[in-house]
Amino acid sequence: MKSMYTDKYKTFLKKMKRARKKAGLTQIQVAKALGETQSYVSKIENGERRIDIIEVQDIAKLYKTKITSLLP
């Protein structure tokens, strides 16, 4: 599957995944906390689903990190 995202967005996704692991959370735990499915989290991390700034804010809060730390 060819990605439609820029290198900066790919960097953002890598930082999101790294932050989740640093927080000691599984995709299932994140999904449950957000009221979503595990596939929702997986699709975000794999670039199959684009997320908006509000979702980024919720995820950053869950990971106990600042949004700016997730940006490329």
mmCIF file of the N, C-alpha and C atoms, coordinates in Angstrom:
data_MODEL
# 
_entry.id   MODEL 
# 
loop_
_atom_site.group_PDB 
_atom_site.id 
_atom_site.type_symbol 
_atom_site.label_atom_id 
_atom_site.label_alt_id 
_atom_site.label_comp_id 
_atom_site.label_asym_id 
_atom_site.label_entity_id 
_atom_site.label_seq_id 
_atom_site.pdbx_PDB_ins_code 
_atom_site.Cartn_x 
_atom_site.Cartn_y 
_atom_site.Cartn_z 
_atom_site.occupancy 
_atom_site.B_iso_or_equiv 
_atom_site.pdbx_formal_charge 
_atom_site.auth_seq_id 
_atom_site.auth_comp_id 
_atom_site.auth_asym_id 
_atom_site.auth_atom_id 
_atom_site.pdbx_PDB_model_num 
ATOM 1   N N  . MET A 1 1  ? 0.849   -1.191 0.000  1.00 0.00 ? 1  MET A N  1 
ATOM 2   C CA . MET A 1 1  ? 0.000   0.000  0.000  1.00 0.00 ? 1  MET A CA 1 
ATOM 3   C C  . MET A 1 1  ? 0.888   1.244  0.000  1.00 0.00 ? 1  MET A C  1 
ATOM 4   N N  . LYS A 1 2  ? 0.664   2.106  -0.943 1.00 0.00 ? 2  LYS A N  1 
ATOM 5   C CA . LYS A 1 2  ? 1.437   3.334  -1.043 1.00 0.00 ? 2  LYS A CA 1 
ATOM 6   C C  . LYS A 1 2  ? 0.893   4.360  -0.053 1.00 0.00 ? 2  LYS A C  1 
ATOM 7   N N  . SER A 1 3  ? 1.797   4.956  0.689  1.00 0.00 ? 3  SER A N  1 
ATOM 8   C CA . SER A 1 3  ? 1.388   5.950  1.683  1.00 0.00 ? 3  SER A CA 1 
ATOM 9   C C  . SER A 1 3  ? 1.077   7.279  1.020  1.00 0.00 ? 3  SER A C  1 
ATOM 10  N N  . MET A 1 4  ? 0.047   7.926  1.525  1.00 0.00 ? 4  MET A N  1 
ATOM 11  C CA . MET A 1 4  ? -0.317  9.241  1.002  1.00 0.00 ? 4  MET A CA 1 
ATOM 12  C C  . MET A 1 4  ? 0.189   10.345 1.934  1.00 0.00 ? 4  MET A C  1 
ATOM 13  N N  . TYR A 1 5  ? 1.030   9.968  2.874  1.00 0.00 ? 5  TYR A N  1 
ATOM 14  C CA . TYR A 1 5  ? 1.469   10.924 3.866  1.00 0.00 ? 5  TYR A CA 1 
ATOM 15  C C  . TYR A 1 5  ? 2.912   11.376 3.640  1.00 0.00 ? 5  TYR A C  1 
ATOM 16  N N  . THR A 1 6  ? 3.209   12.545 4.130  1.00 0.00 ? 6  THR A N  1 
ATOM 17  C CA . THR A 1 6  ? 4.544   13.114 4.002  1.00 0.00 ? 6  THR A CA 1 
ATOM 18  C C  . THR A 1 6  ? 5.507   12.474 4.985  1.00 0.00 ? 6  THR A C  1 
ATOM 19  N N  . ASP A 1 7  ? 6.777   12.747 4.798  1.00 0.00 ? 7  ASP A N  1 
ATOM 20  C CA . ASP A 1 7  ? 7.785   12.247 5.728  1.00 0.00 ? 7  ASP A CA 1 
ATOM 21  C C  . ASP A 1 7  ? 7.549   12.810 7.129  1.00 0.00 ? 7  ASP A C  1 
ATOM 22  N N  . LYS A 1 8  ? 7.094   14.053 7.197  1.00 0.00 ? 8  LYS A N  1 
ATOM 23  C CA . LYS A 1 8  ? 6.823   14.660 8.508  1.00 0.00 ? 8  LYS A CA 1 
ATOM 24  C C  . LYS A 1 8  ? 5.700   13.917 9.228  1.00 0.00 ? 8  LYS A C  1 
ATOM 25  N N  . TYR A 1 9  ? 4.670   13.537 8.483  1.00 0.00 ? 9  TYR A N  1 
ATOM 26  C CA . TYR A 1 9  ? 3.562   12.810 9.106  1.00 0.00 ? 9  TYR A CA 1 
ATOM 27  C C  . TYR A 1 9  ? 4.029   11.430 9.558  1.00 0.00 ? 9  TYR A C  1 
ATOM 28  N N  . LYS A 1 10 ? 4.872   10.799 8.773  1.00 0.00 ? 10 LYS A N  1 
ATOM 29  C CA . LYS A 1 10 ? 5.427   9.497  9.161  1.00 0.00 ? 10 LYS A CA 1 
ATOM 30  C C  . LYS A 1 10 ? 6.250   9.620  10.442 1.00 0.00 ? 10 LYS A C  1 
ATOM 31  N N  . THR A 1 11 ? 7.004   10.700 10.567 1.00 0.00 ? 11 THR A N  1 
ATOM 32  C CA . THR A 1 11 ? 7.773   10.956 11.784 1.00 0.00 ? 11 THR A CA 1 
ATOM 33  C C  . THR A 1 11 ? 6.831   11.124 12.975 1.00 0.00 ? 11 THR A C  1 
ATOM 34  N N  . PHE A 1 12 ? 5.759   11.866 12.765 1.00 0.00 ? 12 PHE A N  1 
ATOM 35  C CA . PHE A 1 12 ? 4.734   12.056 13.794 1.00 0.00 ? 12 PHE A CA 1 
ATOM 36  C C  . PHE A 1 12 ? 4.192   10.707 14.261 1.00 0.00 ? 12 PHE A C  1 
ATOM 37  N N  . LEU A 1 13 ? 3.886   9.818  13.319 1.00 0.00 ? 13 LEU A N  1 
ATOM 38  C CA . LEU A 1 13 ? 3.351   8.505  13.669 1.00 0.00 ? 13 LEU A CA 1 
ATOM 39  C C  . LEU A 1 13 ? 4.354   7.683  14.475 1.00 0.00 ? 13 LEU A C  1 
ATOM 40  N N  . LYS A 1 14 ? 5.617   7.755  14.107 1.00 0.00 ? 14 LYS A N  1 
ATOM 41  C CA . LYS A 1 14 ? 6.655   7.038  14.857 1.00 0.00 ? 14 LYS A CA 1 
ATOM 42  C C  . LYS A 1 14 ? 6.747   7.563  16.281 1.00 0.00 ? 14 LYS A C  1 
ATOM 43  N N  . LYS A 1 15 ? 6.641   8.891  16.426 1.00 0.00 ? 15 LYS A N  1 
ATOM 44  C CA . LYS A 1 15 ? 6.697   9.488  17.757 1.00 0.00 ? 15 LYS A CA 1 
ATOM 45  C C  . LYS A 1 15 ? 5.486   9.092  18.593 1.00 0.00 ? 15 LYS A C  1 
ATOM 46  N N  . MET A 1 16 ? 4.335   8.991  17.943 1.00 0.00 ? 16 MET A N  1 
ATOM 47  C CA . MET A 1 16 ? 3.120   8.567  18.653 1.00 0.00 ? 16 MET A CA 1 
ATOM 48  C C  . MET A 1 16 ? 3.296   7.151  19.195 1.00 0.00 ? 16 MET A C  1 
ATOM 49  N N  . LYS A 1 17 ? 3.801   6.257  18.357 1.00 0.00 ? 17 LYS A N  1 
ATOM 50  C CA . LYS A 1 17 ? 3.989   4.866  18.774 1.00 0.00 ? 17 LYS A CA 1 
ATOM 51  C C  . LYS A 1 17 ? 5.027   4.780  19.887 1.00 0.00 ? 17 LYS A C  1 
ATOM 52  N N  . ARG A 1 18 ? 6.118   5.515  19.747 1.00 0.00 ? 18 ARG A N  1 
ATOM 53  C CA . ARG A 1 18 ? 7.177   5.531  20.758 1.00 0.00 ? 18 ARG A CA 1 
ATOM 54  C C  . ARG A 1 18 ? 6.627   6.051  22.086 1.00 0.00 ? 18 ARG A C  1 
ATOM 55  N N  . ALA A 1 19 ? 5.816   7.100  22.037 1.00 0.00 ? 19 ALA A N  1 
ATOM 56  C CA . ALA A 1 19 ? 5.245   7.685  23.257 1.00 0.00 ? 19 ALA A CA 1 
ATOM 57  C C  . ALA A 1 19 ? 4.306   6.694  23.945 1.00 0.00 ? 19 ALA A C  1 
ATOM 58  N N  . ARG A 1 20 ? 3.543   5.942  23.158 1.00 0.00 ? 20 ARG A N  1 
ATOM 59  C CA . ARG A 1 20 ? 2.651   4.936  23.748 1.00 0.00 ? 20 ARG A CA 1 
ATOM 60  C C  . ARG A 1 20 ? 3.462   3.881  24.485 1.00 0.00 ? 20 ARG A C  1 
ATOM 61  N N  . LYS A 1 21 ? 4.515   3.415  23.849 1.00 0.00 ? 21 LYS A N  1 
ATOM 62  C CA . LYS A 1 21 ? 5.349   2.385  24.475 1.00 0.00 ? 21 LYS A CA 1 
ATOM 63  C C  . LYS A 1 21 ? 6.054   2.924  25.713 1.00 0.00 ? 21 LYS A C  1 
ATOM 64  N N  . LYS A 1 22 ? 6.525   4.173  25.634 1.00 0.00 ? 22 LYS A N  1 
ATOM 65  C CA . LYS A 1 22 ? 7.183   4.794  26.780 1.00 0.00 ? 22 LYS A CA 1 
ATOM 66  C C  . LYS A 1 22 ? 6.223   4.921  27.954 1.00 0.00 ? 22 LYS A C  1 
ATOM 67  N N  . ALA A 1 23 ? 4.946   5.164  27.648 1.00 0.00 ? 23 ALA A N  1 
ATOM 68  C CA . ALA A 1 23 ? 3.921   5.272  28.687 1.00 0.00 ? 23 ALA A CA 1 
ATOM 69  C C  . ALA A 1 23 ? 3.539   3.896  29.240 1.00 0.00 ? 23 ALA A C  1 
ATOM 70  N N  . GLY A 1 24 ? 4.072   2.842  28.607 1.00 0.00 ? 24 GLY A N  1 
ATOM 71  C CA . GLY A 1 24 ? 3.793   1.491  29.076 1.00 0.00 ? 24 GLY A CA 1 
ATOM 72  C C  . GLY A 1 24 ? 2.402   1.002  28.749 1.00 0.00 ? 24 GLY A C  1 
ATOM 73  N N  . LEU A 1 25 ? 1.847   1.508  27.653 1.00 0.00 ? 25 LEU A N  1 
ATOM 74  C CA . LEU A 1 25 ? 0.481   1.162  27.278 1.00 0.00 ? 25 LEU A CA 1 
ATOM 75  C C  . LEU A 1 25 ? 0.445   0.300  26.021 1.00 0.00 ? 25 LEU A C  1 
ATOM 76  N N  . THR A 1 26 ? -0.493  -0.621 25.986 1.00 0.00 ? 26 THR A N  1 
ATOM 77  C CA . THR A 1 26 ? -0.730  -1.414 24.780 1.00 0.00 ? 26 THR A CA 1 
ATOM 78  C C  . THR A 1 26 ? -1.772  -0.689 23.928 1.00 0.00 ? 26 THR A C  1 
ATOM 79  N N  . GLN A 1 27 ? -1.878  -1.103 22.687 1.00 0.00 ? 27 GLN A N  1 
ATOM 80  C CA . GLN A 1 27 ? -2.918  -0.530 21.830 1.00 0.00 ? 27 GLN A CA 1 
ATOM 81  C C  . GLN A 1 27 ? -4.301  -0.785 22.422 1.00 0.00 ? 27 GLN A C  1 
ATOM 82  N N  . ILE A 1 28 ? -4.482  -1.936 23.019 1.00 0.00 ? 28 ILE A N  1 
ATOM 83  C CA . ILE A 1 28 ? -5.778  -2.278 23.620 1.00 0.00 ? 28 ILE A CA 1 
ATOM 84  C C  . ILE A 1 28 ? -6.097  -1.341 24.781 1.00 0.00 ? 28 ILE A C  1 
ATOM 85  N N  . GLN A 1 29 ? -5.113  -1.059 25.626 1.00 0.00 ? 29 GLN A N  1 
ATOM 86  C CA . GLN A 1 29 ? -5.325  -0.146 26.752 1.00 0.00 ? 29 GLN A CA 1 
ATOM 87  C C  . GLN A 1 29 ? -5.653  1.261  26.268 1.00 0.00 ? 29 GLN A C  1 
ATOM 88  N N  . VAL A 1 30 ? -4.953  1.711  25.248 1.00 0.00 ? 30 VAL A N  1 
ATOM 89  C CA . VAL A 1 30 ? -5.212  3.037  24.689 1.00 0.00 ? 30 VAL A CA 1 
ATOM 90  C C  . VAL A 1 30 ? -6.618  3.092  24.108 1.00 0.00 ? 30 VAL A C  1 
ATOM 91  N N  . ALA A 1 31 ? -6.962  2.079  23.349 1.00 0.00 ? 31 ALA A N  1 
ATOM 92  C CA . ALA A 1 31 ? -8.292  2.024  22.734 1.00 0.00 ? 31 ALA A CA 1 
ATOM 93  C C  . ALA A 1 31 ? -9.394  2.083  23.791 1.00 0.00 ? 31 ALA A C  1 
ATOM 94  N N  . LYS A 1 32 ? -9.228  1.302  24.839 1.00 0.00 ? 32 LYS A N  1 
ATOM 95  C CA . LYS A 1 32 ? -10.230 1.272  25.909 1.00 0.00 ? 32 LYS A CA 1 
ATOM 96  C C  . LYS A 1 32 ? -10.366 2.649  26.558 1.00 0.00 ? 32 LYS A C  1 
ATOM 97  N N  . ALA A 1 33 ? -9.233  3.303  26.833 1.00 0.00 ? 33 ALA A N  1 
ATOM 98  C CA . ALA A 1 33 ? -9.253  4.626  27.466 1.00 0.00 ? 33 ALA A CA 1 
ATOM 99  C C  . ALA A 1 33 ? -9.913  5.675  26.574 1.00 0.00 ? 33 ALA A C  1 
ATOM 100 N N  . LEU A 1 34 ? -9.785  5.497  25.270 1.00 0.00 ? 34 LEU A N  1 
ATOM 101 C CA . LEU A 1 34 ? -10.366 6.452  24.326 1.00 0.00 ? 34 LEU A CA 1 
ATOM 102 C C  . LEU A 1 34 ? -11.791 6.072  23.891 1.00 0.00 ? 34 LEU A C  1 
ATOM 103 N N  . GLY A 1 35 ? -12.242 4.916  24.326 1.00 0.00 ? 35 GLY A N  1 
ATOM 104 C CA . GLY A 1 35 ? -13.568 4.448  23.927 1.00 0.00 ? 35 GLY A CA 1 
ATOM 105 C C  . GLY A 1 35 ? -13.603 4.005  22.478 1.00 0.00 ? 35 GLY A C  1 
ATOM 106 N N  . GLU A 1 36 ? -12.496 3.466  22.021 1.00 0.00 ? 36 GLU A N  1 
ATOM 107 C CA . GLU A 1 36 ? -12.373 3.023  20.633 1.00 0.00 ? 36 GLU A CA 1 
ATOM 108 C C  . GLU A 1 36 ? -11.957 1.563  20.591 1.00 0.00 ? 36 GLU A C  1 
ATOM 109 N N  . THR A 1 37 ? -11.752 1.049  19.389 1.00 0.00 ? 37 THR A N  1 
ATOM 110 C CA . THR A 1 37 ? -11.285 -0.325 19.224 1.00 0.00 ? 37 THR A CA 1 
ATOM 111 C C  . THR A 1 37 ? -9.773  -0.343 19.075 1.00 0.00 ? 37 THR A C  1 
ATOM 112 N N  . GLN A 1 38 ? -9.193  -1.521 19.265 1.00 0.00 ? 38 GLN A N  1 
ATOM 113 C CA . GLN A 1 38 ? -7.752  -1.675 19.092 1.00 0.00 ? 38 GLN A CA 1 
ATOM 114 C C  . GLN A 1 38 ? -7.365  -1.364 17.655 1.00 0.00 ? 38 GLN A C  1 
ATOM 115 N N  . SER A 1 39 ? -8.212  -1.724 16.697 1.00 0.00 ? 39 SER A N  1 
ATOM 116 C CA . SER A 1 39 ? -7.885  -1.467 15.292 1.00 0.00 ? 39 SER A CA 1 
ATOM 117 C C  . SER A 1 39 ? -7.825  0.030  14.997 1.00 0.00 ? 39 SER A C  1 
ATOM 118 N N  . TYR A 1 40 ? -8.574  0.832  15.738 1.00 0.00 ? 40 TYR A N  1 
ATOM 119 C CA . TYR A 1 40 ? -8.521  2.292  15.604 1.00 0.00 ? 40 TYR A CA 1 
ATOM 120 C C  . TYR A 1 40 ? -7.107  2.788  15.907 1.00 0.00 ? 40 TYR A C  1 
ATOM 121 N N  . VAL A 1 41 ? -6.540  2.310  17.003 1.00 0.00 ? 41 VAL A N  1 
ATOM 122 C CA . VAL A 1 41 ? -5.190  2.709  17.408 1.00 0.00 ? 41 VAL A CA 1 
ATOM 123 C C  . VAL A 1 41 ? -4.167  2.173  16.407 1.00 0.00 ? 41 VAL A C  1 
ATOM 124 N N  . SER A 1 42 ? -4.330  0.931  16.010 1.00 0.00 ? 42 SER A N  1 
ATOM 125 C CA . SER A 1 42 ? -3.420  0.316  15.052 1.00 0.00 ? 42 SER A CA 1 
ATOM 126 C C  . SER A 1 42 ? -3.417  1.078  13.727 1.00 0.00 ? 42 SER A C  1 
ATOM 127 N N  . LYS A 1 43 ? -4.583  1.434  13.248 1.00 0.00 ? 43 LYS A N  1 
ATOM 128 C CA . LYS A 1 43 ? -4.690  2.160  11.975 1.00 0.00 ? 43 LYS A CA 1 
ATOM 129 C C  . LYS A 1 43 ? -4.048  3.542  12.067 1.00 0.00 ? 43 LYS A C  1 
ATOM 130 N N  . ILE A 1 44 ? -4.164  4.189  13.206 1.00 0.00 ? 44 ILE A N  1 
ATOM 131 C CA . ILE A 1 44 ? -3.497  5.482  13.398 1.00 0.00 ? 44 ILE A CA 1 
ATOM 132 C C  . ILE A 1 44 ? -1.987  5.288  13.312 1.00 0.00 ? 44 ILE A C  1 
ATOM 133 N N  . GLU A 1 45 ? -1.475  4.335  14.087 1.00 0.00 ? 45 GLU A N  1 
ATOM 134 C CA . GLU A 1 45 ? -0.028  4.115  14.137 1.00 0.00 ? 45 GLU A CA 1 
ATOM 135 C C  . GLU A 1 45 ? 0.549   3.648  12.806 1.00 0.00 ? 45 GLU A C  1 
ATOM 136 N N  . ASN A 1 46 ? -0.247  2.968  11.999 1.00 0.00 ? 46 ASN A N  1 
ATOM 137 C CA . ASN A 1 46 ? 0.215   2.471  10.704 1.00 0.00 ? 46 ASN A CA 1 
ATOM 138 C C  . ASN A 1 46 ? -0.057  3.435  9.555  1.00 0.00 ? 46 ASN A C  1 
ATOM 139 N N  . GLY A 1 47 ? -0.657  4.579  9.867  1.00 0.00 ? 47 GLY A N  1 
ATOM 140 C CA . GLY A 1 47 ? -0.922  5.571  8.835  1.00 0.00 ? 47 GLY A CA 1 
ATOM 141 C C  . GLY A 1 47 ? -2.126  5.262  7.966  1.00 0.00 ? 47 GLY A C  1 
ATOM 142 N N  . GLU A 1 48 ? -2.957  4.341  8.409  1.00 0.00 ? 48 GLU A N  1 
ATOM 143 C CA . GLU A 1 48 ? -4.151  3.987  7.643  1.00 0.00 ? 48 GLU A CA 1 
ATOM 144 C C  . GLU A 1 48 ? -5.339  4.873  8.002  1.00 0.00 ? 48 GLU A C  1 
ATOM 145 N N  . ARG A 1 49 ? -5.209  5.609  9.091  1.00 0.00 ? 49 ARG A N  1 
ATOM 146 C CA . ARG A 1 49 ? -6.264  6.522  9.535  1.00 0.00 ? 49 ARG A CA 1 
ATOM 147 C C  . ARG A 1 49 ? -5.603  7.802  10.007 1.00 0.00 ? 49 ARG A C  1 
ATOM 148 N N  . ARG A 1 50 ? -6.019  8.893  9.416  1.00 0.00 ? 50 ARG A N  1 
ATOM 149 C CA . ARG A 1 50 ? -5.487  10.201 9.809  1.00 0.00 ? 50 ARG A CA 1 
ATOM 150 C C  . ARG A 1 50 ? -6.285  10.705 11.008 1.00 0.00 ? 50 ARG A C  1 
ATOM 151 N N  . ILE A 1 51 ? -5.623  11.392 11.923 1.00 0.00 ? 51 ILE A N  1 
ATOM 152 C CA . ILE A 1 51 ? -6.325  11.890 13.106 1.00 0.00 ? 51 ILE A CA 1 
ATOM 153 C C  . ILE A 1 51 ? -6.264  13.413 13.146 1.00 0.00 ? 51 ILE A C  1 
ATOM 154 N N  . ASP A 1 52 ? -7.236  13.994 13.830 1.00 0.00 ? 52 ASP A N  1 
ATOM 155 C CA . ASP A 1 52 ? -7.271  15.453 13.932 1.00 0.00 ? 52 ASP A CA 1 
ATOM 156 C C  . ASP A 1 52 ? -6.613  15.909 15.232 1.00 0.00 ? 52 ASP A C  1 
ATOM 157 N N  . ILE A 1 53 ? -6.495  17.186 15.378 1.00 0.00 ? 53 ILE A N  1 
ATOM 158 C CA . ILE A 1 53 ? -5.765  17.774 16.505 1.00 0.00 ? 53 ILE A CA 1 
ATOM 159 C C  . ILE A 1 53 ? -6.410  17.446 17.848 1.00 0.00 ? 53 ILE A C  1 
ATOM 160 N N  . ILE A 1 54 ? -7.708  17.320 17.896 1.00 0.00 ? 54 ILE A N  1 
ATOM 161 C CA . ILE A 1 54 ? -8.394  16.989 19.151 1.00 0.00 ? 54 ILE A CA 1 
ATOM 162 C C  . ILE A 1 54 ? -8.039  15.567 19.575 1.00 0.00 ? 54 ILE A C  1 
ATOM 163 N N  . GLU A 1 55 ? -7.974  14.662 18.608 1.00 0.00 ? 55 GLU A N  1 
ATOM 164 C CA . GLU A 1 55 ? -7.576  13.288 18.910 1.00 0.00 ? 55 GLU A CA 1 
ATOM 165 C C  . GLU A 1 55 ? -6.124  13.249 19.383 1.00 0.00 ? 55 GLU A C  1 
ATOM 166 N N  . VAL A 1 56 ? -5.272  14.041 18.754 1.00 0.00 ? 56 VAL A N  1 
ATOM 167 C CA . VAL A 1 56 ? -3.865  14.121 19.173 1.00 0.00 ? 56 VAL A CA 1 
ATOM 168 C C  . VAL A 1 56 ? -3.791  14.623 20.608 1.00 0.00 ? 56 VAL A C  1 
ATOM 169 N N  . GLN A 1 57 ? -4.586  15.621 20.926 1.00 0.00 ? 57 GLN A N  1 
ATOM 170 C CA . GLN A 1 57 ? -4.603  16.180 22.277 1.00 0.00 ? 57 GLN A CA 1 
ATOM 171 C C  . GLN A 1 57 ? -5.015  15.108 23.297 1.00 0.00 ? 57 GLN A C  1 
ATOM 172 N N  . ASP A 1 58 ? -6.049  14.349 22.983 1.00 0.00 ? 58 ASP A N  1 
ATOM 173 C CA . ASP A 1 58 ? -6.515  13.292 23.889 1.00 0.00 ? 58 ASP A CA 1 
ATOM 174 C C  . ASP A 1 58 ? -5.451  12.213 24.081 1.00 0.00 ? 58 ASP A C  1 
ATOM 175 N N  . ILE A 1 59 ? -4.796  11.851 22.997 1.00 0.00 ? 59 ILE A N  1 
ATOM 176 C CA . ILE A 1 59 ? -3.760  10.828 23.070 1.00 0.00 ? 59 ILE A CA 1 
ATOM 177 C C  . ILE A 1 59 ? -2.550  11.331 23.862 1.00 0.00 ? 59 ILE A C  1 
ATOM 178 N N  . ALA A 1 60 ? -2.129  12.554 23.613 1.00 0.00 ? 60 ALA A N  1 
ATOM 179 C CA . ALA A 1 60 ? -0.987  13.126 24.343 1.00 0.00 ? 60 ALA A CA 1 
ATOM 180 C C  . ALA A 1 60 ? -1.286  13.151 25.846 1.00 0.00 ? 60 ALA A C  1 
ATOM 181 N N  . LYS A 1 61 ? -2.489  13.518 26.196 1.00 0.00 ? 61 LYS A N  1 
ATOM 182 C CA . LYS A 1 61 ? -2.882  13.552 27.611 1.00 0.00 ? 61 LYS A CA 1 
ATOM 183 C C  . LYS A 1 61 ? -2.810  12.143 28.207 1.00 0.00 ? 61 LYS A C  1 
ATOM 184 N N  . LEU A 1 62 ? -3.296  11.174 27.474 1.00 0.00 ? 62 LEU A N  1 
ATOM 185 C CA . LEU A 1 62 ? -3.276  9.788  27.926 1.00 0.00 ? 62 LEU A CA 1 
ATOM 186 C C  . LEU A 1 62 ? -1.833  9.299  28.101 1.00 0.00 ? 62 LEU A C  1 
ATOM 187 N N  . TYR A 1 63 ? -0.951  9.712  27.206 1.00 0.00 ? 63 TYR A N  1 
ATOM 188 C CA . TYR A 1 63 ? 0.453   9.305  27.261 1.00 0.00 ? 63 TYR A CA 1 
ATOM 189 C C  . TYR A 1 63 ? 1.264   10.167 28.230 1.00 0.00 ? 63 TYR A C  1 
ATOM 190 N N  . LYS A 1 64 ? 0.591   11.127 28.850 1.00 0.00 ? 64 LYS A N  1 
ATOM 191 C CA . LYS A 1 64 ? 1.237   12.047 29.802 1.00 0.00 ? 64 LYS A CA 1 
ATOM 192 C C  . LYS A 1 64 ? 2.431   12.762 29.166 1.00 0.00 ? 64 LYS A C  1 
ATOM 193 N N  . THR A 1 65 ? 2.191   13.301 27.979 1.00 0.00 ? 65 THR A N  1 
ATOM 194 C CA . THR A 1 65 ? 3.207   14.033 27.254 1.00 0.00 ? 65 THR A CA 1 
ATOM 195 C C  . THR A 1 65 ? 2.571   15.268 26.607 1.00 0.00 ? 65 THR A C  1 
ATOM 196 N N  . LYS A 1 66 ? 3.398   16.181 26.167 1.00 0.00 ? 66 LYS A N  1 
ATOM 197 C CA . LYS A 1 66 ? 2.904   17.385 25.500 1.00 0.00 ? 66 LYS A CA 1 
ATOM 198 C C  . LYS A 1 66 ? 2.755   17.106 24.009 1.00 0.00 ? 66 LYS A C  1 
ATOM 199 N N  . ILE A 1 67 ? 1.767   17.745 23.411 1.00 0.00 ? 67 ILE A N  1 
ATOM 200 C CA . ILE A 1 67 ? 1.547   17.584 21.969 1.00 0.00 ? 67 ILE A CA 1 
ATOM 201 C C  . ILE A 1 67 ? 2.820   17.901 21.208 1.00 0.00 ? 67 ILE A C  1 
ATOM 202 N N  . THR A 1 68 ? 3.524   18.917 21.623 1.00 0.00 ? 68 THR A N  1 
ATOM 203 C CA . THR A 1 68 ? 4.736   19.346 20.901 1.00 0.00 ? 68 THR A CA 1 
ATOM 204 C C  . THR A 1 68 ? 5.787   18.247 20.857 1.00 0.00 ? 68 THR A C  1 
ATOM 205 N N  . SER A 1 69 ? 5.804   17.348 21.839 1.00 0.00 ? 69 SER A N  1 
ATOM 206 C CA . SER A 1 69 ? 6.785   16.264 21.821 1.00 0.00 ? 69 SER A CA 1 
ATOM 207 C C  . SER A 1 69 ? 6.467   15.231 20.745 1.00 0.00 ? 69 SER A C  1 
ATOM 208 N N  . LEU A 1 70 ? 5.249   15.267 20.241 1.00 0.00 ? 70 LEU A N  1 
ATOM 209 C CA . LEU A 1 70 ? 4.843   14.330 19.193 1.00 0.00 ? 70 LEU A CA 1 
ATOM 210 C C  . LEU A 1 70 ? 5.054   14.894 17.784 1.00 0.00 ? 70 LEU A C  1 
ATOM 211 N N  . LEU A 1 71 ? 5.272   16.179 17.709 1.00 0.00 ? 71 LEU A N  1 
ATOM 212 C CA . LEU A 1 71 ? 5.417   16.808 16.392 1.00 0.00 ? 71 LEU A CA 1 
ATOM 213 C C  . LEU A 1 71 ? 6.814   16.590 15.818 1.00 0.00 ? 71 LEU A C  1 
ATOM 214 N N  . PRO A 1 72 ? 6.907   16.513 14.479 1.00 0.00 ? 72 PRO A N  1 
ATOM 215 C CA . PRO A 1 72 ? 8.224   16.316 13.848 1.00 0.00 ? 72 PRO A CA 1 
ATOM 216 C C  . PRO A 1 72 ? 9.112   17.528 14.000 1.00 0.00 ? 72 PRO A C  1 
# 
